[in-house]
Amino acid sequence: MAGTRAAIRYAKAILNISNSKGVVEVVNNDMKWIASTINANEELSTFIQSPTTTVEAKEKALLEVFSGVNAVTQGLFHLLFENKRFEILEAVALEYNKLSDEMNGIEVAKVTTAIPMDAALETKVLAKIATLSDKKITIENTVDASIIGGFILRIGDKQYNASVANRLQVLKREFSN
């Protein structure tokens, strides 16, 4: 994503400000809302990315769309307005979420399954996670039918592949030897 380094810098600055004001969690919720809204709404994303739309119009629209956000988040809008960098807003929001989670000792486990996870599979995954990490874990589920069954678990730089597709691939390699 373009502007990732800049997005990290903005996210760190906003995290420091929100930490000093004691509103880290409130701003984190704002950032989750902003990122999901921009990701889900192509018109808003196109509007923010548009080089022909003035930064004044972008700031006014964002303040209206996200009228219920904290003053620190509104300050981010103004900072992006001053620096003409609204196109990195979604990246800043995502980076803020990552940094906030790191600061609070929360790690995101990305779980890929063939079908949406049910309670039994979630219990199995959480049991496996307990052996890999001692942090608080939030699960992010992605559905990919190509793994046929089972799951693929990614935590940080570690991966545990318990998919049927992986087992079939292992069997194929063993039979070809």
Buried (B, 14 or more C-beta within 10 A) or exposed (E): EEBEEBBBBBBBBBBEBBBEEEBBEBBBBBBBBBBEBBEEEEEBBEBBBEEEBEBEEBBEBBBEBBEEBBEBBBBBBEBBBEEEBBBBBBBBBBBBBBBBBEEEEBBBBBBBBBEEBEEEBBEBBEEBBEEBBEBEBEBEBEEBEEBEEBBBBBBEEEEBBBBEBBBEEEEEEEEEE
